[in-house]
């Protein structure tokens, strides 16, 4: 099979007229762009470059711990002493749980004999039902009563808010923070779900540090919520070096991320991202987000600009291009709690992609508009583990210029839909070991543009293969890591496997599937603001790389160093 330069030379020889030459070159490159199964070493375009710059899914940050100083239990009573045969049980003071449900929890106790310890045990059973239902300040007591007739009265003190306030050295900050606690009104029953949601949403605000304490109130049966609020770090970010880039746009990269917290309003944020490779690839992005009210709803806008220049085997093409992405979106926490979270995210994206081959005067333009809808989730269970990830559905529309439309044999133009699933499981194991399992999947209803495809290779994929290896419309990636914590160092062993379908609607008799597999060893280092990760990966299934035919190191080495400030 001829390589790309040979293709150009042959096409130029066969076509002497300048206009026909340009058409032939545009046709040739369009075919190379849309038919990766037919041509292994294809020059990256703006869409693929943009896709390779997407960060991997990040774990959720740890939530603040809500301190609850529950009322003291009544002093225990030793079993024995006088007994009473119960004729009836009357429960009062309950408003959030039905009396029938409480009686069902007690079971059939009529006609049975109880001493004082046993009677208090019945009240304690109701207390446990309230606590299990998310009412930490509720308790059931035995009021003074005459049990001569066997009629038992149990009084429920559900626990209600006394004082709800935010405290800060800055009076304006305290006033603004208190607005997030408005749903926790004095006199209302203290329930864990709204209490956790309100305090966590306040702590989620960029540039804010809070500490919430729920303690017994000055009046019997009440609890006071006091939230200490302070200004956090105004500016934070990180600087890093890695070799996770493409051979043709620059493997070695330097990157920087900067967040400015609460610059104008309580909880707003400016985010700046920059990346530069050794081969003149650069990315710059600017984003702004802010809270819309106190419910947790946030709005965001952003713009990113990426420019690439092809090097190495494709340097003679004088190829370069840009990817411009403007976005606006909303996010809302459907569920916000210590153990489980669910967030709905809707983002409108407008992409403008340009690819130029100056050596043959080829210029390609395409654009797309999409509206990804995503559910982000995380859950911390009782088995000392955490599951997190996202499920998204992306409807969109791709527009091609006249030249690309003429050679759109794979029908990528027009409306498209795709579904993506990313799930990560972190599981603690005995003796300092832990296990990470990651599954990523994409499904599409038609052939996609390179900016929407899934890629298997790279530092966050099948690590035995280079970035950009095995791209397709559909497919999945599975990763396993066995980790060991040894102080600042964490050695690990891993296995990666993936399978892609190149085109969702393939051409007849085309080689449309590719499977990759690899394994290796790695070492992570974390000490204060510094972190590093080095991994060595060997390929086991999939053969030699097709995206980089002139480079096949064994093992393939990945390096990442980062400093946070």
C-alpha positions in Angstrom: 0.0 0.0 0.0 1.4 3.4 -1.0 2.0 5.9 1.8 0.6 9.4 1.7 3.5 11.1 0.0 3.4 8.5 -2.8 -0.3 9.1 -3.2 0.3 12.8 -3.7 3.1 12.3 -6.2 1.0 9.8 -8.3 -2.0 12.1 -8.3 0.1 15.1 -9.4 1.6 13.1 -12.3 -1.8 12.0 -13.5 -3.3 15.5 -13.4 -1.7 18.3 -15.3 -4.4 20.9 -15.1 -4.1 23.0 -11.9 -7.8 23.0 -11.2 -8.1 19.2 -11.7 -5.0 18.7 -9.5 -6.6 20.6 -6.7 -9.7 18.6 -7.0 -7.8 15.3 -7.1 -5.9 16.3 -4.0 -9.0 17.3 -2.1 -10.6 14.0 -3.1 -7.6 12.0 -2.0 -7.4 13.6 1.4 -11.1 13.4 1.9 -11.0 9.7 1.2 -8.1 9.3 3.6 -10.0 11.3 6.2 -13.3 9.3 6.0 -11.9 5.8 5.3 -9.4 5.0 8.1 -9.9 1.3 7.6 -8.5 1.5 4.1 -5.5 3.6 4.9 -3.6 2.9 8.1 -1.3 5.9 8.5 -3.7 8.8 8.1 -2.7 12.4 8.9 -4.5 13.7 12.0 -7.0 16.4 11.4 -8.5 19.1 13.6 -11.2 16.8 14.8 -9.0 14.0 15.9 -6.5 16.4 17.5 -9.4 17.9 19.5 -10.7 14.5 20.5 -7.2 13.4 21.8 -7.0 16.5 24.0 -10.1 15.6 26.0 -9.2 14.8 29.7 -10.1 11.4 31.2 -12.9 11.1 33.7 -11.8 12.5 37.1 -12.8 11.1 40.5 -15.2 13.2 42.6 -13.6 15.3 45.3 -14.2 14.3 48.9 -17.1 16.0 50.6 -16.8 17.9 53.9 -17.8 15.9 57.0 -20.9 17.1 58.8 -20.4 17.0 62.5 -23.6 15.9 64.4 -23.6 16.1 68.2 -26.8 14.2 68.9 -28.6 14.4 72.2 -27.3 12.1 74.9 -29.1 8.9 75.4 -31.1 8.2 78.5 -29.1 6.3 81.1 -29.5 2.5 80.6 -31.5 0.5 83.1 -30.5 -3.0 84.1 -33.0 -5.8 83.3 -35.2 -7.1 86.1 -37.6 -5.7 88.6 -41.3 -5.2 88.3 -43.1 -6.2 85.0 -46.2 -5.1 83.3 -48.4 -6.9 80.7 -49.1 -4.5 77.9 -52.7 -4.0 76.8 -52.0 -1.2 74.2 -49.3 1.1 72.9 -50.0 4.7 72.1 -47.4 6.7 70.1 -47.6 10.5 70.0 -45.5 13.4 68.7 -44.8 11.8 65.4 -45.4 13.9 62.2 -43.0 12.7 59.6 -43.5 8.9 60.1 -47.0 7.4 60.2 -48.1 5.7 63.4 -49.0 2.5 61.6 -45.4 2.2 60.3 -44.1 2.7 63.8 -46.4 0.1 65.2 -45.4 -2.3 62.5 -41.7 -1.8 63.5 -42.6 -2.6 67.1 -44.5 -5.8 66.2 -47.3 -7.3 68.2 -46.4 -6.6 71.8 -49.8 -6.7 73.4 -50.3 -9.5 75.9 -46.5 -9.7 76.6 -44.7 -8.9 79.8 -42.0 -6.2 79.9 -39.8 -4.8 82.7 -38.6 -1.2 82.6 -35.6 -2.1 80.5 -37.9 -3.8 78.0 -40.2 -0.9 77.8 -37.3 1.5 77.1 -36.2 -1.0 74.5 -39.5 -0.4 72.7 -38.9 3.3 72.7 -35.3 2.7 71.5 -36.7 0.7 68.6 -38.7 3.7 67.4 -35.6 5.9 67.8 -33.7 3.5 65.5 -36.5 3.7 62.9 -36.2 7.5 62.8 -32.5 7.4 62.6 -32.6 4.9 59.8 -35.1 7.1 58.0 -32.7 10.0 58.1 -33.8 11.9 61.2 -30.6 12.0 63.4 -32.0 14.2 66.2 -35.2 12.2 66.7 -35.6 10.1 69.9 -38.5 8.3 71.5 -39.0 8.5 75.3 -41.3 7.1 78.0 -43.1 10.1 79.6 -44.3 9.8 83.3 -47.4 7.6 83.2 -49.5 5.1 85.1 -49.1 1.5 83.7 -51.7 -0.1 86.0 -54.0 -0.9 83.1 -51.1 -1.9 80.8 -51.6 1.1 78.5 -48.1 2.3 77.4 -47.5 5.8 76.0 -44.4 6.5 73.9 -43.6 10.1 73.0 -41.5 10.9 69.9 -39.4 14.1 70.0 -38.6 14.4 66.4 -35.9 17.1 66.8 -36.5 20.5 65.3 -34.2 23.3 64.2 -33.6 26.0 66.8 -30.9 28.3 65.4 -29.7 28.1 61.8 -26.9 30.4 61.0 -23.6 30.9 59.1 -20.8 32.6 60.9 -17.8 34.3 59.3 -15.3 37.1 60.1 -16.8 38.9 57.1 -20.4 40.0 57.8 -21.2 40.1 54.1 -19.9 36.6 53.6 -22.0 35.3 56.5 -25.1 36.9 55.1 -24.5 35.5 51.6 -23.8 32.0 53.0 -26.9 32.0 55.2 -29.0 32.3 52.0 -27.9 28.7 51.1 -29.4 27.5 54.4 -32.8 29.1 53.9 -34.5 25.8 53.4 -33.5 24.7 56.9 -36.0 26.9 58.8 -36.3 27.1 62.6 -39.1 24.8 63.8 -38.7 22.4 60.9 -37.9 18.8 61.6 -34.1 18.0 61.3 -33.7 15.6 58.4 -30.4 14.4 57.1 -31.1 14.7 53.3 -31.9 18.5 53.2 -29.3 19.2 55.9 -26.5 17.4 53.9 -27.6 19.0 50.7 -27.6 22.6 52.0 -24.3 22.4 53.8 -22.6 20.5 50.9 -23.8 22.9 48.3 -22.4 25.7 50.3 -19.1 23.9 50.6 -19.0 23.2 46.9 -18.7 26.9 46.0 -15.3 27.7 44.6 -13.2 29.8 47.0 -15.3 28.9 50.0 -14.3 26.7 53.0 -17.0 25.7 55.4 -17.5 23.5 58.4 -21.0 22.6 59.6 -21.9 21.4 63.1 -25.3 20.2 64.3 -25.6 20.3 68.1 -28.3 20.2 70.8 -30.2 23.5 71.1 -30.9 25.6 74.1 -34.5 24.4 74.2 -35.4 20.8 74.7 -36.0 18.8 71.5 -34.2 21.3 69.3 -30.9 21.3 67.5 -28.8 24.3 66.4 -27.0 24.4 63.0 -23.9 26.5 63.0 -21.8 26.7 59.8 -18.4 28.4 60.0 -17.5 30.0 56.6 -14.3 31.5 55.4 -12.6 32.6 52.2 -10.6 29.8 50.7 -7.7 29.8 48.2 -8.4 32.6 45.7 -6.1 31.2 43.0 -5.2 27.6 42.5 -3.9 25.6 39.6 -1.3 23.1 38.3 1.6 22.9 35.9 2.5 19.6 34.3 4.7 17.8 31.8 3.8 14.6 29.9 4.5 12.6 26.8 0.9 11.8 26.0 0.6 13.6 22.7 0.6 12.3 19.1 3.8 11.7 17.2 2.7 14.0 14.5 1.5 17.0 16.6 4.1 16.5 19.4 4.4 13.8 22.1 6.1 15.9 24.7 3.8 18.6 26.2 3.7 21.2 28.9 0.3 22.2 30.3 -1.1 24.6 32.9 -4.5 25.0 34.5 -5.5 28.1 36.6 -8.7 28.7 38.5 -9.6 32.1 40.0 -12.3 31.5 42.7 -15.0 33.9 43.6 -13.5 36.8 41.6 -16.8 38.8 41.3 -19.5 36.9 43.1 -19.8 34.3 45.9 -19.0 31.0 44.2 -18.2 32.1 40.7 -15.0 30.9 38.9 -12.7 31.8 36.0 -10.9 28.8 34.5 -7.9 29.1 32.2 -6.2 26.2 30.5 -3.2 26.1 28.2 -1.2 23.4 26.5 1.9 23.5 24.2 3.6 20.6 22.5 7.1 20.3 21.0 5.6 20.4 17.5 3.7 23.7 17.7 0.4 22.2 18.9 -1.2 24.7 21.3 -4.4 24.9 23.1 -5.9 27.8 25.0 -9.3 27.9 26.7 -11.2 30.3 28.9 -14.3 29.4 31.0 -16.5 31.1 33.5 -19.1 29.6 35.8 -21.4 31.0 38.5 -24.2 29.8 40.8 -27.7 30.7 39.7 -29.4 31.0 43.0 -28.9 28.8 46.0 -30.4 25.5 44.7 -27.1 24.2 43.3 -27.9 25.3 39.7 -24.8 26.6 37.9 -24.3 28.2 34.5 -21.1 28.2 32.5 -19.7 29.5 29.3 -16.4 28.7 27.6 -14.3 29.1 24.5 -11.3 27.1 23.4 -8.9 27.5 20.5 -6.6 24.7 19.3 -4.0 25.0 16.5 -1.8 22.2 15.2 1.0 21.7 12.7 1.8 18.2 11.4 5.4 17.1 11.7 7.6 14.0 11.2 6.4 11.9 8.2 3.7 14.5 7.3 5.9 17.6 7.6 6.2 17.9 3.7 2.4 18.5 3.5 2.7 21.9 5.2 -0.4 20.8 7.0 -2.0 22.8 9.8 -5.4 23.6 11.2 -7.5 24.9 14.0 -10.4 23.7 16.2 -12.5 26.4 17.8 -15.2 25.4 20.4 -17.7 27.7 22.0 -19.9 26.3 24.7 -22.6 27.3 27.2 -24.3 25.0 29.7 -26.2 24.4 32.9 -25.6 21.8 35.7 -27.9 20.8 38.6 -27.3 18.4 41.4 -30.4 16.2 41.5 -29.0 14.5 44.6 -26.2 15.9 46.8 -25.2 13.8 49.8 -22.2 12.4 51.6 -22.6 8.9 50.1 -24.3 9.5 46.8 -24.5 12.2 44.2 -26.3 12.6 40.9 -25.8 15.7 38.7 -27.6 16.6 35.4 -25.5 18.5 32.9 -26.6 20.1 29.6 -24.1 21.8 27.4 -24.5 23.4 24.0 -21.3 23.2 21.9 -20.4 24.9 18.6 -17.3 23.5 16.9 -15.5 25.1 13.9 -12.8 22.8 12.4 -10.4 23.8 9.7 -7.7 21.7 8.0 -5.2 23.1 5.5 -2.6 21.3 3.3 -0.6 24.2 1.9 1.6 21.9 -0.3 -1.4 21.1 -2.5 -3.6 24.2 -1.7 -6.2 22.1 0.1 -8.5 23.8 2.5 -11.3 21.9 4.4 -13.9 23.4 6.7 -16.5 21.8 8.8 -18.6 22.7 11.8 -20.9 21.0 14.2 -23.5 21.9 16.8 -24.4 19.5 19.6 -26.2 19.4 22.9 -24.7 16.7 25.2 -27.0 15.7 28.1 -25.1 13.9 30.8 -25.7 12.3 34.2 -22.7 12.3 36.5 -22.9 10.0 39.5 -20.9 8.7 42.4 -21.7 6.3 45.2 -19.7 5.3 48.3 -20.9 2.0 49.7 -20.5 -0.1 52.9 -17.8 -2.3 51.2 -15.1 0.3 51.5 -15.4 1.2 47.8 -16.6 3.9 45.5 -18.3 3.8 42.0 -18.4 6.9 39.9 -18.9 7.8 36.2 -21.2 9.4 33.7 -23.8 8.5 31.1 -24.4 10.9 28.3 -26.5 11.3 25.1 -25.3 13.6 22.4 -27.5 14.8 19.6 -25.8 17.0 17.0 -25.5 18.1 13.4 -22.3 18.2 11.2 -21.9 20.6 8.3 -19.3 20.1 5.6 -18.0 22.6 3.1 -18.6 21.9 -0.6 -15.4 20.1 -1.2 -15.9 17.7 1.7 -19.6 17.2 0.9 -18.7 16.0 -2.6 -16.6 13.2 -1.2 -18.7 12.4 1.9 -19.0 8.7 0.9 -19.5 7.6 4.5 -22.4 10.0 5.0 -21.0 11.8 8.1 -22.8 15.0 7.2 -26.1 15.8 8.9 -27.7 14.9 12.2 -26.1 12.3 14.5 -26.6 10.8 17.9 -24.2 9.0 20.2 -24.4 7.5 23.7 -21.4 7.3 26.0 -20.9 5.5 29.3 -17.9 5.8 31.6 -17.9 3.8 34.9 -15.0 3.5 37.4 -14.9 1.3 40.5 -12.4 1.9 43.2 -12.2 -0.9 45.8 -10.1 -1.1 48.9 -8.5 -4.5 49.5 -6.7 -6.0 52.5 -3.0 -5.4 53.3 -2.8 -2.0 51.6 -3.9 -3.1 48.2 -6.7 -1.6 46.1 -8.3 -2.3 42.8 -9.4 0.1 40.0 -11.8 -1.1 37.2 -12.8 1.2 34.4 -15.3 0.6 31.6 -15.9 3.1 28.7 -18.4 2.6 25.9 -19.7 4.5 22.9 -22.6 3.7 20.6 -23.6 5.8 17.5 -26.4 5.8 15.1 -24.3 6.6 12.0 -20.8 7.3 10.8 -19.2 10.1 12.9 -16.8 12.9 12.2 -13.3 12.4 13.7 -14.1 14.9 16.5 -16.8 12.6 17.8 -15.1 9.2 17.5 -13.7 7.0 20.2 -10.0 6.3 20.3 -8.4 3.3 22.1 -4.7 4.1 22.3 -2.9 6.6 24.5 -2.0 7.2 28.1 -5.6 7.0 29.3 -6.6 4.1 27.0 -4.7 0.9 26.0 -1.3 2.2 27.1 0.6 -0.3 24.9 -0.4 1.8 21.9 0.2 5.4 20.9 -2.3 8.2 21.2 -4.8 8.2 18.3 -4.5 4.4 17.7 -7.7 2.6 16.7 -10.4 5.2 16.3 -13.9 4.4 15.5 -17.6 5.3 15.8 -18.4 2.6 18.3 -16.6 0.5 20.8 -15.4 0.0 24.3 -12.4 0.1 26.6 -11.8 -1.9 29.8 -9.0 -1.3 32.3 -7.9 -3.0 35.5 -5.3 -1.8 37.9 -4.0 -3.5 41.1 -2.5 -0.9 43.3 -0.4 -1.0 46.5 0.0 2.0 48.8 3.5 2.3 50.2 3.7 5.8 51.7 4.4 8.4 49.1 4.8 5.7 46.4 2.1 3.5 44.9 3.3 0.8 42.5 0.6 -0.8 40.3 0.1 -3.5 37.6 -2.5 -3.0 34.9 -4.3 -4.6 31.9 -6.0 -2.7 29.2 -8.3 -4.0 26.4 -10.4 -2.4 23.8 -12.4 -3.0 20.7 -13.8 -0.5 18.2 -16.0 -0.5 15.1 -14.4 1.9 12.7 -17.6 2.9 10.9 -21.1 2.4 12.4 -22.3 2.0 8.8 -19.4 0.3 7.1 -18.6 0.0 3.4 -19.1 -3.5 1.9 -16.2 -5.9 2.4 -14.3 -3.5 4.6 -12.1 -4.4 7.6 -14.3 -2.6 10.1 -13.1 -3.9 13.5 -10.0 -3.6 15.6 -9.1 -5.1 19.0 -6.2 -4.0 21.2 -4.8 -5.4 24.4 -1.8 -4.7 26.6 -0.5 -4.9 30.1 2.3 -3.3 32.1 3.7 -1.9 35.4 3.7 1.6 36.8 4.7 3.7 39.8 2.9 6.8 41.1 4.4 9.3 43.5 2.6 11.8 45.6 4.2 14.2 48.1 2.6 17.5 49.1 2.2 19.5 45.9 4.2 17.2 43.7 3.0 14.1 41.9 4.4 11.9 39.2 3.3 8.8 37.3 5.5 6.5 35.1 4.1 3.5 33.3 5.6 0.8 31.0 3.2 -1.1 28.7 3.7 -4.1 26.4 1.2 -4.9 23.7 -0.3 -8.4 23.6 -3.1 -8.3 21.0 -3.6 -6.0 18.0 -0.2 -6.2 16.2 2.0 -3.3 15.4 0.6 0.3 15.7 -1.1 1.5 12.5 -1.2 5.2 13.4 2.6 5.4 13.9 4.2 2.9 11.5 7.7 4.3 12.1 7.6 4.0 15.9 6.9 0.9 18.0 8.9 1.0 21.3 8.7 -2.0 23.5 7.8 -1.3 26.2 6.0 2.0 25.5 6.8 4.4 28.3 4.4 7.1 29.6 5.5 9.9 32.0 3.5 12.6 33.7 4.8 15.1 36.3 2.6 17.7 38.0 3.0 20.5 40.5 -0.1 21.9 42.2 -0.4 25.4 43.7 
